[in-house]
Amino acid sequence: MKTADATPHAASLIQSLRDIGYSCETALADILDNSITAGAKRIEILTDLSAADAAIGILDNGSGMTPEQLVEAMRPGSRNPLEDRDTDDLGRFGLGLKSASFSQCRRLTVLTRKAGVAAGATWDLELVARTNRWEIELHDTLDGQPWADRLEADGTLVIWRDLDRLGGGIEGNDAGRAAHINRAIAQAERHLRLVFHRFMSEDRPPLELWLNGRRLEPVDPFGRSFAGHQADRVDRLDMACGSVEFQCFTLPHHKSVTRAEWEDLGGPEGHLRSQGFYVYRGRRLIITGSWLGLARQTELTKLCRIRVDIPNTMDAEWKIDVKKASAQLPPAVRERMRNLVERLSLTSKRTYQRRGQKLVDHEYMPLWHRIQRDGAIIYRPDASHPVLADFSARLPADLQNEFANIVGVLGSTVPIASLHADFAGSAEEVQADDPDDAVLRQLAGAMVRMLKEQGQTTDEILDRLHPIELFRTNWDAASAVIREIAEQGEGE
C-alpha cells in the first residue's frame, strides 16, 4: 500500500488553533486549570499594559516542570484525551495552554522552576509563519523576562505578549489598547471567581486567586452563605464510567439579602439568566446557569439552581469540548435531570408565592384584593380597607359615591403590560414608593382607630400592624407614629 506524508503545515494549523472559540475569560480559566492540576495554592494574574509591548502573566506556586516536561507541555496535543487521568486532573486534550494562549496573543512564553532548576520556552507565531516549522525557542536564562524574579523554587509563569486579539486590533493608540484589555480582564474576573469558587472555598488550604495584587473572593451560585437558602439531599446516579451527583438549591428571596449581595450573586446577566444547571467536572464549573433544553427560564423559577458533579472519567460520554465550556447530556442523565427540574421548580415557585400570599392575606388587612375569576387574576383596591373606609365616611354623602368610583378607576387602570415587562426583566428592581410621614400617619390613623374600637392595647396594635409591608419596611418611623396615635387620649 502506498502512503504519503500528510504532516500538517505548521503555519496553517497553528493559526487554526487560534479560532477554537475562546474568549478572554475562558482562555484565562484554561491556563488556571493547568496551575490547579499542578497543585498550585496561589495563582496571580498580572498585567503590564504601560508599554507598547503589553504583557499578561499567570504566575503560580505549583509543582513546576523540568526542561523536558516543559518542552512536552509546549507540544500541541501533548496528551491523548483517551488516556487515564488522575481524578483531580483538569486537562483533557493537551491543547489548553497553547490554544487558549494563541486565541489571545501571538507570543507565548512559559517560564518554570522545579526544585530550583529553571527552564523557559516560547512559541512565536511570527517565527512559525516564516519557517513553517513546529519549533519553539528555548531560553538559557530567565533574565529580562517579565515577572521572572517572582518565580519561586517550584512554580510556573505563563506570559502572553503581542496581544493582537486581546487588544481589540487597536493600533497606534497604546492608551486605547490598554483600556480595551483592562475591560476584558475586568469582565473575566467574575467568571474566574465563579468557575473556581469551590477550590477557593472548599479546599484546605483554599486556593488563593489574585489579580494585580488584589485577592479575589469566590462567587457561590447557590448562595449557601445566606441563611434563607434551601438545599436538598445529594442524589447519585451510578453509570459505567463513574457516578454523577446532583444537589438542588433554592436561593433566598431577594428581600432576605442586601442589594449588593443579590446583584453579585446574579452577576451581570441577572438572576433570570442565571437559573438552572451548574455542571462541574472535577469541581471545576463548565456549564453555568442553563436548563439545557429541559425547562424555560421564568420569573418564578429564577431561584432554582441544580449542581451537577461529573468525574473526568466521563468526558467522552458528556462530549466535553476543548474549552471545557460546553457538554452534552447522556440520555440516562437527561431523564434524571428532567425529574429534578420538575421537583425543584415547585420549591422556587413556593418561595415567591408564599411571599405573594402574605400581601393578600386577610390577617394583614391588605389594601389590594387578589381575585381569581375565569382563569384570570385581578388586583382590585379594597374599598372596605380602614384607610379608604375612614376617609369615605368623613366625606359628604354626595362625594362618597364619586370617591368609590375613583377607587374603582385605580383598580381598572393598573399598568399590567408595564408591570409584566418590568418583572420579566428584573423583578427585584420593581419597588413601592417610599412613604413620607403624612402617608404613614394617614394609614396608621385609620387602622389604629379601628383596632382600638376592637379593644386592643397599644402593644397588641403594634404586633398586629408590624407585618404590614409598608409599616415593616419603615418600622422605626412607623412604630413611633402608631404608638403616638394609639396613646392619644389615654390617661385623661
N, C-alpha and C positions, 0 to 999 in steps of 0.2 A: 504494500500500500504506500502510495506517495504521500508525503507530508510537505508542508510549507511553514515557514516561520511567520506566526501571526502575533508577535510581540507588540503590544500597544505602543503607539507613538507617545513618548513621554510628554511632549509639548501639548498634544491634543487631550490626552486623558487627564493630565493634571489640571488642565483648565476646566474640564468637565466636572471634576471633583468640587469645583467652586460653586456649582449650581445645584447642589442636592436639595437646597431649600432652607438652610439655616437662617435664622435671624441673629442679631447680636446676642439676645438673651439665651437662645438655645445653644449658640456656639460657646458662650462662656460656661453654661451648665455642663456641656460635654467635656470641657477642659477640667472642670471641678470634679467630674466623675473619676478621672484618672488620679487626681490627688487623693480622693477619698479611698479609692481602691488601694493606693499605696500607703494607707494608714495615716494620712495627714490629720492632725487635730487643729491646725491653724492654717488658714488659706487667706492670702491677701490679694486683692485686686488693686493694681497700681496704675496710675495714668500719668504721662508726661506729655502734655499737648502744647507746651510753650514754644517748642522749636518746630522748624519745618519738617524735621524727621520725627514726627509724633510717634509715641510708643505706648503700648498697653502691656502690663506684666501680670502674670498669675503666679504667685510665689507660695510654695507650701513647705511644710516640715515633715513630709512623708519619708519613705524609706530610701528615696533616691535611686540612681541607676549606675551600673558600671559602664565604661565606654562601650562595651559590646552590647549591653542591654539598651543603651541609648540609640545605637545605630539600628537595632531591630525595632525599637519603638518609632523611629522616623520612617520606617518602611510602610508604604500604603498596603493595607490588608495584611498586617503583621500577625493577625490571629484568625483562625478558621472559626466561623460562628457555630459550627457543629461540635467543637471541642468541649469537653467537660470543663467547668469553671468552679472556682471557689464560690460559696454561697454569697459572699459579700463583694464579688467582682461585678462592677457596674458596667464593664465593657461588653462588647459582643463581636464586632466585625474587625477590630483593629484598624479602623478608619477614623475614629472620632477626633483624635489630636490633629490629624492632617486636614481632613475635610472641613472640620469646624474652623480651623485657623485660616485655611485658604479662602473660606467663604467671606472672611473679613479683611484679609491682608495678603500682600504678595511676598512678604518675607517673614518666615517663621524661624525663630531661634529657640533652642531648648538648652538650658544650662543645668547641670545636675552635679550633685556630690553624693557619694556613698562611702561611708567610713572615712570621710575626709578626702577621698580621691575625686578630682574634678574632671568633668568632660563637657564638651559643648558641640553642637551641630546646628546647621542652618539649611533650610530649604529656601532657595531664592528662585522665584518663578521666572524672573528675567533671565537668569542663567539657564534654566531648563528650556526656555523658549529659544535661546540662541543655540544650545548644544543638542537639544532633543535627546538628552540622556538622563537616566534616573540617578543623578548624582547629588549628594549633599556635601556641604562644606564642613570640615571638621576643624575645631579650634584647639590650638595648642595651649592657649591660655584664656582665661575668662576676663582678663583685663580689658577695660574700655566698654564692656557690655553694660547696659542699663541695669541697675539694681543688683549687679553680680556680688557686690560686697555684702548683701543681706542674706546670701545663701548660708545655711547652717552646714554642719558636718554631714548631715543627711537631709536631703531635700531637693526640690526641683523648681526651676523658674522657666516659665514659658513666656516668650516675648513676641508680640505682634508689632511689625513695622511695615511701612509703606501701606498705610490703611486706606487703600483706594475704595473699597466697598463701604467700610465703616465711616469713611469721611464724606460720604454722600456725593462723591465726584466733584467736590468743590476744589478748584484750582486757583492759585494766586491770591488766596484770601485765608491766611492762617487763622485769623480770629473766627471767621465763619465756619471753617472746617472744625476748629476746636469746639465751637458751640454745638455743632451737629453731633459730634462724637459724645460730648457731655450729655446731651439729651438721650442718646441711645443707651449710655451707661446708666443713666437715672431710670430709664424705663426697665432696664434689665435687673435693677436692684430688687424690686419686689418679686420678680419672677424667681430669683435665686433664694430669697427668703422663704418663698413658698415651696419650691421644688425640694429643698434640702432641710425643711423645717424639722423633720424627725431626727436627723443627725444632730441638729443644733439644740434639740430639747430632750431627746431620749437617751443619747449616749452619755456615758460617764467615763472620762470627762467629755463634755459636749464639744462638738465641732465649733470652732470659732471662725466666723467668716467676717473679714474686714474689707472695707472699701476706702482707700486713701486715708487710712488711719482712724476710721470710724467703724466700730463694731456693729454689725447688723443683727437685728433681733428676728427670730423666726416668726412666720405667719402661720398659725394653725387654722386651717379652713373649717375645722369642726368646733371651734370656739370652746374648747374644753376648759379653758381658764375661767369661763363665766359660769356662775352658779346656776343660771337658768337653762343651761344646755341639757339635752336628753340623749342618753346613749343606750342602745340595745346591747344585748349579749353578742359575742363574736359567733358568727356562723361559719361553717367549714365545709368545703366541697373537695373530696379526695378524687384525684384523677391519675392517669397513668404516669405522667411526668412530674407530679407534685401535687400540692394542695393549694387551693385558693381560699382565702379567708375574707369574710365580709363583716363589716360592722356599720350599723345605721346610726346616724346622728341627726338631731333636730336642734337648730340654733335657737337661742332665746329670742323672744320678741324684741324689736329694736328699742322699745321703751325701757327695756331692762338693762341696757348698757349705754355708755356715753356715745355721743355722736362721733367723736374721733375714733373710738374703738370700733363702732359699727362700720364706718367708712373704710378703715384699714382692713377689716375682716372681709368686706365685699370687694375691695380692690377697685381699680379704675372703671371696670365694666359694671359694677354694682351687683347686688345680690340676685337679681333676676337672671343674670347671665352666669352666675357662679354656682347655681344649684346643680345637683346631680351626682354622678360618679366621680370619685377621685381614685385613679388606678395607680398603684405603686409597684414598682419592680425592685425588689431588694430594698424597700423603704424609700426609694427614690421616686418622686412623683413623675409620671409620664403622661397622664391624661388628667386635665384639670376641668372640673365642672361641666360635664356633658351627660345627657341622658342616653347617649349612644343609640338614638332611634327608638328607645323603649318608652318614652314619655315626652310630653310637651313641657316647655318652660312656661309656668304660670305664676301669677302673683301669690296664689295660695300655697304653692309648693316650693316657694323660693327659700324656705328654711331647711329644706331637705339636703342632706349630704350622706353619701354612702362610700365608705372606704373599702377599697378592694386591694388586697395584697397578693401578688403573684411572685414566685421564685424565678430566678434566671434560667432554671431548667425548662421553663415553659415558653421560652422566646419564640420557638418555631410555631407552636400552637397559636400563640397570640399575634404572630407576624409583627414583632417589634421592629420598627424601622431604624435606619442608621442614626437618625437624630434623637431616637428614644423619645419621640414626641407624639406617636400615634400607635394604635394597635387595633386588632380585630378580635371580636369575641368568639371563642369556640362555642358551638351550639349548646352544649350542656351548661356552660357558664351563663349564656344568654338567658336560658329558661329560668335559672335560679335568680338571676338579677331582675327578671321581669316580676317575679313574685315579691322580691324585696321592695321594688318600686311601689307596688300596689299597697303594701303594708305601711311603708314609711310616709307616703303622701297623705294618708289619713291622719297621721300624727301631726304633720306640719299644718294641715288644714285646721285641726282642732286647736292648735296654738293660736291661730288668728281668730277662729270662730268663737272660742271661749272669751277672748278679749272683746270681740264684737258683741257677744251676748250681754256682757256687762253694761254696754252702752244703752241697751234697750230693756234691761231688767227692771221690772216694776218696783223692786225694792229700792232702787236708786232714783226713782222719780225722774225718768228721762224727759227731756223737752221734746224729743222726737219719738214717734211710734214707728216701729218696723212692721209692715203689714205684708203678708204674702197673699196674693189674690190672682187666680187664673194663671198660675205659673210665673207671675211677675212679683218683684219685691218693690214695695213702695215705702218711702220715708215721708211721714206727714207730721207737722207740728201738733203737739197735744194741747188743744185749746183748754183742757181742764188742768193743765200744769199750774201749780200755785202762782208762779210769776205772771203768767198770762191771765189766769182767772182773777187774781187780786187786782191787776190793773184794769181789767174789763169791768169789774164790779164798781170801780170808782169813776167810771165814765157815765155821762148822761145816757139815758135809755136809748136815745136816737143814734148815739155813736157806737153802742155796743155791737149792733149788727154789722156796722161798717168795719169795726175792729176785727170781728170774726172773719169777715171776707178778706181782710188784709192778711190775716194768719193763713187763710186758705191759699191766697196768691203765693205766699212764700213757699208753701209745700208744693205747689204746682209748677214752680219755676226753678226748682233745684237744678243746677247745671250738670246734668247727668253725663253728657258727652265729654265735657271738660274734665270732670272728676275721673271718668273712666280712662282718659288719656293720661292724666297725671298719675293715677295709681298704677297703670301699666308701665309707666316709665320709671318711677321711683316713689313708691307709696310712702316711705318714711319721710319724704320731704313735704308731704301734704299735712298741714297743721291747722289747728283752730287759731283764730286771732287772740292775742293776749288781752285779757280783760283789764280795764282800769278800775279804780276804786269805786266809781259810780256804778259800774256794771255789777261788781261784787255785792255792793250794798243793795241794789235793786233785787238781785236774785236771792240773797240771804234774807232780806227783809220779808219777802213773801213766804219763803219756806220756813223761816223761824216762827213767824206768826202762826202758821198752820200747825206746826209741831207743838207749840206752846198751848194751843187750843186743845190738843190731844192730851195735855197734862204731862208732857215730857220735860225733864230738867235740862239745865244748860249742858251738863256733861253728856246726857243722852242725846241731845240735839247735835253736839259736836261729833259724837260717834256715828250718828245717823247720816250726817252730811259729808263726813270726810271721804267716803268712797266716790262721791260725785266727781267726775273728771275735772271740771272747771275749778272746784274747790281744792281737790287733792293736789293738783299741779301748781297751785298758788297758795299752799296751805298756811304759810306764815302770815300773809296778809289776810287771807280768808278767815282763819280761825279767830283773829283779833276782831274782825268785823262781826262774825257770828256771835262771839261772846258778848260784845258790846250791845248788840241788838237784843240778845236773849236776856240780858240782865237789866235792861231798861225797865224801870218801874218797880223792880224788886226792892224790898226793904222800906218802901214808902209807907 
